[in-house]
Amino acid sequence: MKMRAAVLRTIAPDRPYARTQPISVEEVELDGPQAGEVLVKIAGAGLCHSDLSVIDGSRPRPLPVALGHEGAGTVVEVGVGVRDIAPGDPVVFQFSASCGRCERCLEGRPQICIAHGAARAKGELMAGGKRLRDARGQPVNHQSGVSCFAEYATVDRGSVVKVDKDVPLAMAAVFGCAVMTGVGAALNTAAIRPGQKVAIIGLGGVGLSGLLGAKLAGPSVLIAVDANPAKLGLARQLGADHAIDAREPDHLDQIRDLTGGGVDVAVELAGNIKALETGYGILRTGGTLVTAGLSPAGAAFPIHAADLVTREISVKGSYMGSCVPVRDIPRFIEAYRQGRLPVDRLIGEHIGFEDINRGFDRLADGEVVRQILVPHG
């Protein structure tokens, strides 16, 4: 079928994007689903810093690429062998499909599936190849096997999680990345326990989701850290006990004073080295630093090796919040329904294709937490 999609053809270091227009909205050809795949009509797709990191070259991907990895929609068609999902079913995308057979999947870590990682690096789907072509008939790469900044997407069956029909789908898009990554980092990877002292560093869509997830765990002190005053204000509204401005020279000392020497758990969700250094610098003896923020490719983070032993410090990575999507997306949605996870408060504007470049300017400038692209208006 012919449809519109947002395509990135060149790395875009120059801003504003509203002027340079690195993302073009193009008419492309989308193939229907092969065996084990599904075709989804997109209801909404979130603009995320992970997309921005592809656009500005921080985390390069094969070009040209149809962007978008956080989204939700309705199944239109299923391929041969897909029996547990049907046309009309509402679904949320998850950006790391799993094969179910590799070592990582078999040990219960489908979010770091080896087969999907190999397909993602080539801009392909898990079954191999690409389902997108431009107006000249040239292949267009998929982003994370999803490419949901489009009217439709053909994806692996494992890239979608069925949800209840009463869930607002444009809002549900955020559960596929921001919520899974942030809430999962707090509850799954960090495994925050009641009474612990916790800091969340970086308050974008993922970071504020992490704050909400940490709040669910019942910490005795919950500290939000960012350099954006508006985001610090929102963090207080969402339940942070303290909001610390990372621009202040003594922000580490402020946190140590508030916690009597340091936090039990620091969760870094900003995706930069300074944020990691803040997280590491505020740990108490025996503390744990969890990072789910994607720093630029090749960036290095210095660790005092002796701390790992003499202070028993732990540093843990978290990809996709260490989530098992078919387990975690439904339980996070249920927490939202109960009013315990108000992620709808993270969503600002709903935009159309014509505003997508401007939308990434706003995201880069920290003006918004989450914008939702609504491709069908």
C-alpha positions as CSV (number, residue, x, y, z in Angstrom):
1,M,0.0,0.0,0.0
2,K,1.0,3.6,-0.5
3,M,1.1,5.7,2.7
4,R,2.9,8.7,4.3
5,A,5.9,8.2,6.6
6,A,8.5,10.4,8.2
7,V,11.9,9.6,6.6
8,L,15.3,10.7,7.7
9,R,17.9,10.7,4.9
10,T,20.8,12.5,6.4
11,I,22.3,13.2,9.9
12,A,21.2,16.7,11.0
13,P,23.6,18.5,13.2
14,D,22.2,22.0,12.3
15,R,19.2,23.4,14.0
16,P,16.5,24.6,14.1
17,Y,15.0,21.6,12.4
18,A,12.0,23.7,11.6
19,R,14.3,25.5,9.1
20,T,16.7,22.7,8.0
21,Q,13.9,20.1,7.7
22,P,15.9,16.9,8.1
23,I,12.8,14.8,8.3
24,S,10.8,14.6,5.1
25,V,7.2,13.4,5.0
26,E,7.2,11.1,2.0
27,E,4.8,8.8,0.2
28,V,6.3,5.3,0.5
29,E,5.2,1.8,-0.4
30,L,4.6,-0.6,2.5
31,D,4.4,-4.3,1.9
32,G,1.8,-6.3,3.8
33,P,2.8,-8.8,6.5
34,Q,4.8,-11.9,5.8
35,A,4.5,-15.0,7.9
36,G,4.7,-14.1,11.6
37,E,4.1,-10.4,11.0
38,V,1.2,-7.9,11.4
39,L,0.0,-4.7,9.8
40,V,-1.0,-2.0,12.2
41,K,-2.8,1.3,11.5
42,I,-1.1,3.9,13.7
43,A,-3.2,5.8,16.2
44,G,-0.3,7.7,17.9
45,A,3.5,7.8,18.1
46,G,5.6,9.5,20.7
47,L,8.5,11.8,19.9
48,C,11.3,10.5,22.0
49,H,15.0,11.4,22.7
50,S,16.0,8.0,21.2
51,D,14.6,9.3,17.8
52,L,16.4,12.6,18.4
53,S,19.7,10.7,18.9
54,V,19.2,9.1,15.5
55,I,18.5,12.5,13.9
56,D,21.5,14.3,15.4
57,G,23.9,11.4,14.9
58,S,24.5,10.6,18.6
59,R,23.4,7.1,17.9
60,P,23.6,6.5,14.2
61,R,21.4,4.1,12.3
62,P,21.4,3.0,8.6
63,L,19.9,5.7,6.3
64,P,17.4,6.4,4.9
65,V,15.2,5.3,7.8
66,A,11.5,5.6,8.6
67,L,11.5,6.9,12.1
68,G,9.5,6.1,15.2
69,H,9.6,3.4,17.8
70,E,7.1,4.4,20.5
71,G,3.5,4.0,19.3
72,A,0.1,2.2,19.4
73,G,-2.6,1.4,16.9
74,T,-5.0,-1.2,15.6
75,V,-4.2,-4.4,13.8
76,V,-5.4,-4.4,10.2
77,E,-4.0,-7.6,8.8
78,V,-2.1,-10.6,10.1
79,G,0.4,-12.9,8.3
80,V,0.4,-16.6,8.0
81,G,0.9,-18.3,11.4
82,V,-0.4,-15.5,13.5
83,R,-3.2,-16.9,15.5
84,D,-3.3,-15.1,18.8
85,I,-4.1,-11.7,17.5
86,A,-6.6,-10.5,14.9
87,P,-7.7,-7.5,12.8
88,G,-9.4,-5.0,15.0
89,D,-7.2,-5.7,18.1
90,P,-5.6,-2.7,19.7
91,V,-1.9,-3.0,20.3
92,V,1.1,-1.1,21.8
93,F,4.4,-1.4,20.0
94,Q,7.5,-2.5,21.9
95,F,10.8,-1.7,20.3
96,S,12.8,-4.9,21.0
97,A,11.0,-7.9,19.6
98,S,12.3,-11.3,20.7
99,C,12.9,-14.5,18.9
100,G,12.2,-16.8,21.9
101,R,15.1,-19.1,21.0
102,C,18.4,-17.2,21.5
103,E,20.4,-17.4,24.8
104,R,19.1,-14.1,26.1
105,C,15.5,-15.0,25.4
106,L,15.9,-18.4,27.0
107,E,17.3,-16.9,30.2
108,G,14.3,-14.6,30.5
109,R,15.8,-11.4,29.1
110,P,13.8,-11.0,25.8
111,Q,14.5,-7.2,25.8
112,I,18.1,-7.9,24.7
113,C,17.3,-10.6,22.2
114,I,20.3,-11.4,20.0
115,A,18.4,-12.0,16.8
116,H,16.4,-8.7,17.1
117,G,19.7,-6.8,17.8
118,A,21.2,-8.1,14.6
119,A,18.1,-7.2,12.6
120,R,17.9,-3.7,14.2
121,A,21.5,-3.0,13.2
122,K,20.6,-3.7,9.6
123,G,17.4,-1.8,9.6
124,E,15.4,-4.9,8.9
125,L,12.6,-6.9,10.5
126,M,13.3,-10.2,12.3
127,A,12.3,-12.4,9.3
128,G,14.8,-10.5,7.2
129,G,14.6,-7.7,4.7
130,K,12.6,-4.5,4.6
131,R,9.0,-3.8,3.9
132,L,9.4,-0.2,2.9
133,R,10.3,1.4,-0.4
134,D,10.5,5.1,-1.4
135,A,9.0,6.7,-4.6
136,R,12.0,5.5,-6.6
137,G,11.6,1.9,-5.4
138,Q,14.6,2.1,-3.1
139,P,14.5,0.3,0.2
140,V,13.9,2.3,3.4
141,N,15.2,1.1,6.7
142,H,13.0,0.3,9.7
143,Q,13.8,1.9,13.1
144,S,13.9,-0.7,15.8
145,G,11.6,-2.9,13.7
146,V,8.8,-0.5,14.2
147,S,8.9,2.8,12.1
148,C,5.6,4.2,13.5
149,F,6.0,7.8,12.4
150,A,3.8,6.7,9.6
151,E,0.2,5.9,8.8
152,Y,0.8,2.2,8.9
153,A,3.5,-0.2,10.0
154,T,4.3,-3.8,9.2
155,V,6.1,-5.4,12.1
156,D,7.0,-8.7,13.6
157,R,4.2,-10.2,15.7
158,G,6.6,-9.9,18.7
159,S,6.8,-6.2,18.3
160,V,3.2,-5.7,19.5
161,V,1.4,-6.3,22.8
162,K,-2.4,-6.6,22.7
163,V,-4.2,-4.2,25.1
164,D,-7.8,-3.8,26.1
165,K,-10.2,-1.9,23.8
166,D,-11.0,0.8,26.3
167,V,-7.4,2.1,26.5
168,P,-7.0,5.4,24.6
169,L,-4.6,4.4,21.9
170,A,-2.9,7.8,21.2
171,M,-2.1,8.0,24.9
172,A,-1.1,4.4,25.1
173,A,1.8,5.0,22.8
174,V,4.0,6.1,25.7
175,F,3.7,2.7,27.3
176,G,5.8,1.3,24.5
177,C,9.0,3.2,25.4
178,A,8.9,6.0,28.0
179,V,6.8,4.0,30.5
180,M,8.5,0.6,30.0
181,T,12.0,2.1,30.1
182,G,11.5,4.5,33.1
183,V,9.1,2.5,35.3
184,G,10.9,-0.7,34.4
185,A,14.3,0.7,35.3
186,A,12.9,1.7,38.8
187,L,10.9,-1.5,39.5
188,N,12.7,-4.2,37.5
189,T,16.3,-3.2,37.2
190,A,16.8,-1.2,40.4
191,A,14.1,-3.2,42.3
192,I,13.6,-0.2,44.6
193,R,12.3,-1.3,48.0
194,P,10.0,0.5,50.5
195,G,11.9,2.9,52.7
196,Q,14.9,3.4,50.4
197,K,16.3,6.8,49.5
198,V,16.1,7.3,45.7
199,A,17.2,9.9,43.2
200,I,15.9,10.1,39.6
201,I,18.3,12.0,37.3
202,G,16.9,13.4,34.1
203,L,13.2,14.3,33.8
204,G,12.2,13.8,30.2
205,G,9.4,11.3,29.3
206,V,11.5,8.4,30.4
207,G,12.8,10.1,33.6
208,L,9.4,11.3,34.8
209,S,8.1,7.8,34.1
210,G,10.9,6.5,36.2
211,L,9.9,8.9,39.0
212,L,6.3,7.6,38.9
213,G,7.6,4.1,39.0
214,A,9.9,4.8,41.9
215,K,7.0,6.4,43.7
216,L,5.0,3.2,43.4
217,A,7.8,1.4,45.3
218,G,7.4,3.5,48.4
219,P,10.7,5.2,49.0
220,S,11.3,7.2,52.2
221,V,12.9,10.0,50.2
222,L,12.4,10.6,46.4
223,I,14.6,13.2,44.8
224,A,14.2,14.5,41.3
225,V,17.3,16.0,39.5
226,D,17.3,18.0,36.3
227,A,18.6,21.3,34.8
228,N,15.2,22.4,33.6
229,P,13.1,24.3,36.2
230,A,9.8,23.5,34.5
231,K,10.5,19.8,34.7
232,L,11.5,20.1,38.3
233,G,8.2,21.7,39.0
234,L,6.3,18.9,37.3
235,A,8.3,16.3,39.2
236,R,7.2,17.9,42.5
237,Q,3.6,17.7,41.3
238,L,4.1,14.0,40.4
239,G,5.3,13.2,43.9
240,A,9.0,14.1,44.3
241,D,9.9,15.1,47.8
242,H,12.8,17.3,46.7
243,A,13.7,18.8,43.3
244,I,17.4,19.6,42.8
245,D,18.7,21.9,40.0
246,A,21.7,20.1,38.4
247,R,23.1,23.5,37.3
248,E,23.9,24.4,40.9
249,P,27.5,23.8,41.7
250,D,26.7,22.2,45.1
251,H,23.9,19.9,43.9
252,L,25.8,16.8,45.0
253,D,26.2,18.2,48.5
254,Q,22.6,19.2,48.6
255,I,21.5,15.6,47.9
256,R,24.0,14.1,50.4
257,D,22.7,16.5,53.0
258,L,19.1,15.6,52.3
259,T,19.8,11.9,52.6
260,G,22.3,11.8,55.4
261,G,25.2,10.8,53.2
262,G,23.8,9.6,49.9
263,V,21.0,7.6,48.2
264,D,20.5,3.9,48.2
265,V,19.5,4.0,44.5
266,A,20.2,6.5,41.8
267,V,18.5,6.0,38.4
268,E,20.0,7.9,35.5
269,L,17.6,8.5,32.7
270,A,19.1,11.6,31.0
271,G,21.4,9.9,28.6
272,N,24.6,12.0,29.2
273,I,27.8,11.5,31.1
274,K,27.3,14.4,33.5
275,A,24.1,12.8,34.7
276,L,25.9,9.5,35.2
277,E,28.6,11.3,37.2
278,T,25.9,12.9,39.4
279,G,24.3,9.5,40.0
280,Y,27.6,7.9,40.9
281,G,28.6,10.8,43.1
282,I,25.5,10.7,45.3
283,L,25.6,7.0,46.2
284,R,26.0,5.9,49.8
285,T,28.2,3.0,50.6
286,G,26.4,-0.1,49.3
287,G,24.4,2.0,46.8
288,T,23.3,1.1,43.3
289,L,23.5,3.3,40.1
290,V,21.1,2.2,37.4
291,T,21.3,3.7,33.9
292,A,18.8,3.5,31.2
293,G,19.7,6.7,29.5
294,L,21.4,6.2,26.1
295,S,24.6,8.3,26.1
296,P,26.2,9.1,22.7
297,A,27.9,6.2,21.0
298,G,31.5,6.0,22.2
299,A,31.1,8.1,25.3
300,A,33.0,6.9,28.4
301,F,32.1,7.0,32.0
302,P,34.9,7.0,34.6
303,I,34.5,4.7,37.6
304,H,36.7,4.6,40.7
305,A,37.5,0.9,40.6
306,A,38.2,0.5,44.3
307,D,34.7,1.8,45.1
308,L,33.2,-1.4,43.6
309,V,35.0,-3.3,46.3
310,T,35.6,-1.1,49.3
311,R,32.2,0.6,49.2
312,E,30.4,-2.2,47.4
313,I,29.0,0.1,44.8
314,S,27.0,-1.4,42.0
315,V,26.5,0.0,38.5
316,K,23.8,-1.6,36.4
317,G,22.6,-1.1,32.9
318,S,18.9,-1.3,32.0
319,Y,17.6,-1.8,28.4
320,M,13.9,-1.2,27.9
321,G,13.6,-1.2,31.7
322,S,14.5,-4.9,31.9
323,C,10.9,-5.5,30.9
324,V,9.2,-8.5,29.5
325,P,6.6,-6.5,27.5
326,V,3.8,-9.0,27.5
327,R,4.0,-9.0,31.3
328,D,4.8,-5.4,32.0
329,I,2.8,-3.3,29.6
330,P,-0.5,-4.7,30.8
331,R,0.5,-4.3,34.5
332,F,1.7,-0.7,33.9
333,I,-1.6,0.1,32.1
334,E,-3.5,-1.4,35.0
335,A,-1.6,0.9,37.4
336,Y,-2.5,3.8,35.2
337,R,-6.2,2.8,35.3
338,Q,-6.0,2.7,39.1
339,G,-4.6,6.2,39.2
340,R,-1.3,5.1,40.6
341,L,0.7,5.8,37.4
342,P,-0.6,9.0,35.9
343,V,1.5,9.0,32.7
344,D,-1.1,10.9,30.8
345,R,0.2,14.0,32.6
346,L,3.4,13.7,30.6
347,I,1.7,14.2,27.3
348,G,1.6,17.7,25.8
349,E,0.7,18.4,22.2
350,H,-0.8,16.1,19.6
351,I,0.8,17.0,16.3
352,G,0.5,16.2,12.6
353,F,3.2,15.4,10.1
354,E,3.6,19.0,9.2
355,D,4.9,19.8,12.7
356,I,7.3,16.9,13.2
357,N,10.5,18.9,12.6
358,R,9.4,21.7,14.9
359,G,8.4,19.0,17.4
360,F,12.0,17.7,17.6
361,D,13.2,21.3,18.1
362,R,10.9,21.6,21.1
363,L,12.1,18.2,22.4
364,A,15.7,19.1,22.0
365,D,15.1,22.5,23.8
366,G,13.4,20.8,26.7
367,E,10.1,22.6,26.1
368,V,8.0,19.5,26.2
369,V,8.0,16.0,27.8
370,R,6.0,14.0,25.2
371,Q,4.4,15.0,22.0
372,I,2.2,12.5,20.1
373,L,2.2,12.3,16.4
374,V,-1.3,11.5,15.1
375,P,-0.7,10.5,11.5
376,H,-4.4,10.2,10.6
377,G,-5.3,13.6,11.9
